[in-house]
Protein backbone atom coordinates (compact mmCIF):
# COMPACT_ATOMS: atom_id res chain seq x y z
CA UNK A 1 0.00 0.00 0.00
CA UNK A 2 1.46 3.37 -1.01
CA UNK A 3 1.35 6.55 1.12
CA UNK A 4 -1.50 8.07 -0.90
CA UNK A 5 -3.73 5.01 -0.42
CA UNK A 6 -2.89 4.86 3.28
CA UNK A 7 -3.71 8.55 3.67
CA UNK A 8 -7.06 8.10 1.89
CA UNK A 9 -8.04 5.25 4.23
CA UNK A 10 -6.94 7.19 7.31
CA UNK A 11 -8.99 10.22 6.27
CA UNK A 12 -12.06 8.08 5.59
CA UNK A 13 -11.81 6.27 8.94
CA UNK A 14 -11.43 9.59 10.78
CA UNK A 15 -14.66 10.79 9.17
CA UNK A 16 -16.59 7.79 10.52
CA UNK A 17 -17.73 8.20 14.16
CA UNK A 18 -16.96 5.55 16.80
CA UNK A 19 -13.96 3.26 16.96
CA UNK A 20 -15.39 -0.26 17.07
CA UNK A 21 -17.46 -2.50 14.85
CA UNK A 22 -20.52 -2.68 17.09
CA UNK A 23 -23.67 -2.53 14.98
CA UNK A 24 -25.35 0.81 15.65
CA UNK A 25 -28.54 -0.08 13.84
CA UNK A 26 -30.75 -3.03 14.68
CA UNK A 27 -29.72 -5.45 11.95
CA UNK A 28 -31.33 -8.87 11.77
CA UNK A 29 -29.16 -11.94 12.14
CA UNK A 30 -30.74 -13.09 8.88
CA UNK A 31 -28.89 -10.34 6.97
CA UNK A 32 -25.59 -11.22 8.65
CA UNK A 33 -26.05 -14.95 7.99
CA UNK A 34 -26.90 -14.19 4.36
CA UNK A 35 -23.73 -12.10 4.05
CA UNK A 36 -21.57 -15.02 5.24
CA UNK A 37 -23.47 -17.42 2.96
CA UNK A 38 -22.90 -15.30 -0.14
CA UNK A 39 -19.26 -14.65 0.83
CA UNK A 40 -18.67 -18.41 0.96
CA UNK A 41 -20.40 -18.90 -2.40
CA UNK A 42 -18.17 -16.26 -4.02
CA UNK A 43 -14.98 -18.06 -2.99
CA UNK A 44 -15.40 -20.57 -5.79
CA UNK A 45 -17.04 -18.25 -8.32
CA UNK A 46 -15.58 -16.36 -11.27
CA UNK A 47 -15.63 -12.69 -10.26
CA UNK A 48 -15.55 -11.31 -13.82
CA UNK A 49 -19.34 -10.97 -14.11
CA UNK A 50 -19.60 -9.34 -10.69
CA UNK A 51 -16.88 -6.85 -11.60
CA UNK A 52 -18.80 -5.93 -14.76
CA UNK A 53 -21.89 -5.23 -12.63
CA UNK A 54 -20.17 -2.44 -10.68
CA UNK A 55 -21.25 0.29 -13.07
CA UNK A 56 -24.69 -1.12 -13.97
CA UNK A 57 -25.93 -2.23 -10.55
CA UNK A 58 -29.08 -0.11 -10.94
CA UNK A 59 -30.07 -2.28 -13.92
CA UNK A 60 -29.74 -5.60 -12.08
CA UNK A 61 -33.07 -7.42 -11.89
CA UNK A 62 -32.31 -9.69 -8.94
CA UNK A 63 -31.36 -8.52 -5.44
CA UNK A 64 -29.01 -11.53 -5.16
CA UNK A 65 -26.84 -10.03 -7.89
CA UNK A 66 -26.64 -6.71 -6.03
CA UNK A 67 -25.81 -8.53 -2.79
CA UNK A 68 -23.00 -10.45 -4.51
CA UNK A 69 -21.62 -7.13 -5.70
CA UNK A 70 -21.86 -5.67 -2.18
CA UNK A 71 -19.94 -8.61 -0.72
CA UNK A 72 -17.31 -8.36 -3.45
CA UNK A 73 -16.87 -4.61 -2.83
CA UNK A 74 -16.72 -5.05 0.95
CA UNK A 75 -13.80 -7.46 0.66
CA UNK A 76 -11.63 -5.19 -1.51
CA UNK A 77 -10.74 -2.90 1.37
CA UNK A 78 -10.20 0.43 -0.41
CA UNK A 79 -11.91 3.83 -0.21
CA UNK A 80 -13.42 3.64 -3.71
CA UNK A 81 -15.23 0.37 -2.91
CA UNK A 82 -16.43 1.72 0.44
CA UNK A 83 -17.94 4.77 -1.26
CA UNK A 84 -19.61 2.56 -3.88
CA UNK A 85 -21.33 0.54 -1.11
CA UNK A 86 -22.49 3.79 0.48
CA UNK A 87 -23.98 4.83 -2.85
CA UNK A 88 -25.84 1.53 -3.27
CA UNK A 89 -27.06 1.67 0.34
CA UNK A 90 -28.51 5.15 -0.22
CA UNK A 91 -30.29 4.12 -3.43
CA UNK A 92 -33.56 3.46 -1.61
CA UNK A 93 -33.79 -0.25 -2.48
CA UNK A 94 -35.55 -1.50 0.66
CA UNK A 95 -34.97 -5.18 -0.12
CA UNK A 96 -31.19 -4.75 0.23
CA UNK A 97 -31.01 -2.08 2.96
CA UNK A 98 -30.13 -4.36 5.89
CA UNK A 99 -27.73 -6.36 3.74
CA UNK A 100 -25.96 -3.26 2.40
CA UNK A 101 -25.50 -1.95 5.95
CA UNK A 102 -23.80 -5.24 6.91
CA UNK A 103 -21.59 -5.01 3.80
CA UNK A 104 -20.62 -1.45 4.69
CA UNK A 105 -19.59 -2.54 8.18
CA UNK A 106 -17.44 -5.34 6.76
CA UNK A 107 -15.92 -2.92 4.25
CA UNK A 108 -14.93 -0.66 7.13
CA UNK A 109 -13.48 -3.63 8.97
CA UNK A 110 -11.39 -4.62 5.92
CA UNK A 111 -10.18 -1.04 5.49
CA UNK A 112 -8.87 -1.06 9.03
CA UNK A 113 -7.36 -4.52 8.67
CA UNK A 114 -5.48 -3.26 5.60
CA UNK A 115 -4.25 -0.21 7.49
CA UNK A 116 -3.24 -1.80 10.80
CA UNK A 117 -1.10 -4.79 11.64
CA UNK A 118 -3.59 -6.54 13.96
CA UNK A 119 -6.94 -7.90 12.69
CA UNK A 120 -9.97 -6.11 14.12
CA UNK A 121 -13.05 -7.93 15.37
CA UNK A 122 -16.64 -7.51 14.23
CA UNK A 123 -19.46 -7.67 16.76
CA UNK A 124 -23.18 -7.61 16.26
CA UNK A 125 -26.25 -8.29 18.35
CA UNK A 126 -29.93 -7.93 17.50
CA UNK A 127 -30.17 -4.85 19.74
CA UNK A 128 -27.10 -3.24 18.22
CA UNK A 129 -24.76 -0.92 20.09
CA UNK A 130 -22.88 2.37 20.02
CA UNK A 131 -19.16 2.82 19.60
CA UNK A 132 -17.43 0.08 21.59
CA UNK A 133 -20.55 -0.72 23.62
CA UNK A 134 -23.23 -3.37 23.09
CA UNK A 135 -26.88 -2.89 24.03
CA UNK A 136 -28.75 -5.07 26.54
CA UNK A 137 -31.98 -5.13 28.51
CA UNK A 138 -31.98 -6.50 32.01
CA UNK A 139 -34.62 -6.87 34.71
CA UNK A 140 -34.03 -6.93 38.47
CA UNK A 141 -36.78 -7.60 41.01
CA UNK A 142 -37.65 -7.05 44.66
CA UNK A 143 -39.96 -8.78 47.14
CA UNK A 144 -41.50 -5.41 47.99
CA UNK A 145 -42.52 -2.44 45.87
CA UNK A 146 -39.54 -0.36 44.77
CA UNK A 147 -40.46 3.07 46.15
CA UNK A 148 -38.89 6.34 45.07
CA UNK A 149 -36.10 6.23 47.65
CA UNK A 150 -35.02 2.73 46.62
CA UNK A 151 -35.32 3.63 42.95
CA UNK A 152 -33.02 6.66 43.47
CA UNK A 153 -30.45 4.48 45.23
CA UNK A 154 -30.58 1.91 42.43
CA UNK A 155 -30.10 4.57 39.76
CA UNK A 156 -27.19 6.23 41.60
CA UNK A 157 -25.46 2.91 42.23
CA UNK A 158 -25.91 1.84 38.60
CA UNK A 159 -24.53 5.18 37.36
CA UNK A 160 -21.44 4.72 39.52
CA UNK A 161 -20.95 1.16 38.29
CA UNK A 162 -21.34 2.26 34.65
CA UNK A 163 -18.82 5.08 35.13
CA UNK A 164 -16.30 2.59 36.50
CA UNK A 165 -16.99 0.00 33.79
CA UNK A 166 -17.12 2.30 30.74
CA UNK A 167 -20.82 1.63 30.22
CA UNK A 168 -23.93 3.80 29.83
CA UNK A 169 -27.55 3.73 31.02
CA UNK A 170 -30.07 4.48 28.24
CA UNK A 171 -33.44 3.88 29.92
CA UNK A 172 -34.81 2.83 33.32
CA UNK A 173 -38.44 1.78 33.90
CA UNK A 174 -39.83 1.22 37.40
CA UNK A 175 -42.70 -1.28 37.32
CA UNK A 176 -43.28 -1.54 41.03
CA UNK A 177 -41.68 -4.82 42.07
CA UNK A 178 -39.22 -4.89 39.20
CA UNK A 179 -37.08 -2.46 37.24
CA UNK A 180 -36.30 -2.78 33.52
CA UNK A 181 -33.00 -1.27 32.34
CA UNK A 182 -31.76 -0.57 28.82
CA UNK A 183 -27.98 -0.30 28.95
CA UNK A 184 -24.89 0.00 26.75
CA UNK A 185 -22.08 -2.17 28.09
CA UNK A 186 -18.40 -1.98 27.14
CA UNK A 187 -17.26 -4.97 25.08
CA UNK A 188 -14.56 -5.51 27.72
CA UNK A 189 -17.11 -5.95 30.52
CA UNK A 190 -19.48 -8.86 31.20
CA UNK A 191 -23.06 -7.65 31.67
CA UNK A 192 -23.49 -10.20 34.47
CA UNK A 193 -20.72 -8.50 36.47
CA UNK A 194 -22.52 -5.15 36.28
CA UNK A 195 -25.82 -6.65 37.44
CA UNK A 196 -24.16 -8.56 40.28
CA UNK A 197 -22.44 -5.38 41.48
CA UNK A 198 -25.84 -3.66 41.45
CA UNK A 199 -27.64 -6.39 43.43
CA UNK A 200 -24.77 -6.41 45.96
CA UNK A 201 -25.09 -2.64 46.45
CA UNK A 202 -28.91 -2.67 46.57
CA UNK A 203 -29.71 -5.37 49.14
CA UNK A 204 -33.45 -5.03 48.52
CA UNK A 205 -32.94 -6.60 45.07
CA UNK A 206 -33.11 -10.32 44.41
CA UNK A 207 -29.92 -11.91 43.03
CA UNK A 208 -31.88 -13.52 40.18
CA UNK A 209 -32.24 -11.43 37.03
CA UNK A 210 -33.23 -11.49 33.34
CA UNK A 211 -30.82 -10.29 30.64
CA UNK A 212 -31.40 -10.12 26.88
CA UNK A 213 -29.37 -8.76 23.94
CA UNK A 214 -31.90 -9.80 21.28
CA UNK A 215 -35.11 -7.97 22.20
CA UNK A 216 -36.85 -6.08 24.98
CA UNK A 217 -38.43 -8.55 27.45
CA UNK A 218 -42.23 -8.36 27.29
CA UNK A 219 -44.41 -7.65 30.32
CA UNK A 220 -45.99 -11.09 29.95
CA UNK A 221 -42.59 -12.80 29.98
CA UNK A 222 -41.41 -10.80 33.00
CA UNK A 223 -44.60 -11.52 34.94
CA UNK A 224 -44.20 -15.25 34.29
CA UNK A 225 -40.63 -15.02 35.50
CA UNK A 226 -41.74 -13.12 38.59
CA UNK A 227 -44.28 -15.88 39.32
CA UNK A 228 -41.77 -18.69 38.66
CA UNK A 229 -43.91 -19.94 35.75
CA UNK A 230 -41.22 -20.03 33.08
CA UNK A 231 -40.12 -23.30 31.57
N, C-alpha and C positions, 0 to 999 in steps of 0.2 A: 504494500500500500504506500503510495507516494504522499508527500506532505500536503498537497492540495486536497486529496481525497480524505485524509485524516482530519484536516481542518473543516471540511464540509460536514463530516459526521459529527465532530465535536460541536459545531455551531447548531446543527439540527437537534442534538440531544439536549443542549442547553436551553433550547426553545420549548422543550417538552417539560411540563411541570411534573414533579415527584420523581424519586430516584429508585423506585423498585417496580417490579412487574406485577403488582397486585391489581387485579381487574377492578376498575373504578365504576364500571357499569355492570348491571346484573346480566350476565351472559349465561345462557343455558349450557349445561354440560353437553347437551346434544350437539351444539355448534362446535365445541372443543373436540368432542369425539369424532365428529365429521372431519374436522381439520386434520387430525392424526390419520384418519382412514384414507383421505385423499393424498396426504403426504406419502404414505406407504405405497399407494398405487402408483404414484409418479416416479418412484425409485426405479421401476422397471419399464418406464414408458419413454418413447422418443419425444423429446421436448420441442422439436422443430415446429410442430403445429401450434403448440401453446405459445411459443415465442412470436409466431406470426399473428396471434390473436391480441397482442399487446395494444396495437393501434386501432383495432376494430372491435373492441370488447363491447361497445354499445350495440353492435349488430348481432351479437351471439344470441341464439334462440333459447339455449338451455342454461339454467343457472349453474349446472354442474361444470360447464365449460368456463364460466366466469370464476367459479370457486377454484378450479385447477389453476387458472391464471393467478389468482390471489395467493395461492400456496407457493407457486413458482416464484412470484415476485418477493414474497416474504423471506424466502431462503437465500436470495441474492446478497442481501446485506449491504446495499448502497443507498445513497440519498435519493437518487432518481427513482428507484423501485419503491421506496417508502412513500414518496410523493404521488406515485401512480396509484398505490393502494388507497391513499387518502382521497384521491380524485374519484375512484370507483366507489368508495364508501359514501361519498357525498352525492352520488348520482341520484339517490332517491329510490333505488331498487329495494323495496322492503324485504323481498325474499332472500336477499344476501346480506342484510344489514348486520345481523349478529355474527355471521361468518366473516365478513370483512373486518369487523372490529377485532376478532381473534387474530386474523392474518396481520393486521396492523401491529398488534402487540408482539407477535412473533417476529415481525420485521424489525421492530425496535430492539428486541432481544438480540437478534443476529447482528444488528449494527454495533451494539455494545460488545458483543463477543468478538467482532472483527477489530474493534478498537483497543480492547483491553486483553491482558494476558490470561486472566482467569474467566472461565465460563460463568455466566450469570443465570440464576434460576428463574423459573416462571411459575407463578402461583395464581390459582384461581379458585374461588368458591362461588356458590350460587348467589350469595349475598354481596359478593364483591368486596371492595376495600378502598383505601385511600392512601397513596404514597406507599410506605412500607408497613401498613397496618391492614389487617383483615377484619371483616365485620362479623359480629356474632350477636345473637340474642341469648340472654340467660334469665332464668326465673329463680328467685329465692323466696322461701316462705317462712311464716311464723305461726306459732300456735294461736297467738292472739292478734287482734287487729293492729296493724302498723300505723299508729297515730303520728301526728305531725312531728312530734319531738323525735321519735324513733326514725322517721323518714329522713329528717334533717341530719341525724347522726350517720345514717347509712350513706347518704349522698356525700357528706364531707369525708367519710372514711374512704369511699370509693374514689373520690377525686384525688385524695392523697396517694392512694395505691396506684392510680393511673399515672400520676405525675412521676412516681418512682419507676414505673415500668413502661414508660414511653407509650402509653395508651391514651384513649380518649373516649369520654362518655358522649353519646349522641342523643339518647332519649331515655327517660325514666318514667315509668307508669306505676302508680300506687293503686293496687286493686283490693285494698283492705288487708287480707291475710297473706297476700303475696305481692312482690314487686317485679315488674318486667323491665329489663334493661337492654338497650341497644348500644353496643360498644364496639370501638375500633381497637384492636389489640395488636401490639407490635409482633412481627413475625418471629422475634427472638424470645417471646414470652408465651408460656402455655396458659390458655384461658382458665384452666382449672386452678392454677396457682393464684390467679387474681381473685377468683370466687372464694377459694379457701381462706385467703387473707381477709376477705370481707366478712365471712361468717365467723372467723376467729375474733375480729374486732367488734362485731355486732352480735353479742351473745344471745339476743332474742331471736336470731335467725336459726333455722334448722340447717344441719350440715348437708342435707340432700338438696340437689338442685337439678334444673333442666338447662341444657345448653344446645344451641343449634346454629350451624353456619350455612344452612340451606334455605330455611324460610322462618318467618315469624311464627312462634307457637300460637295455636288458636286457643280461644277461651275454653272451648270444649275439651281440648287435649289437656290443658292446664288443670281444669276442674277434675278431670278423671285422675290425673296424677295426684292432686291434692287429696282425693278420696281413696287413693291406693287401688284404683280400678283399672290401671293399665296392664296390658299383657294378656 
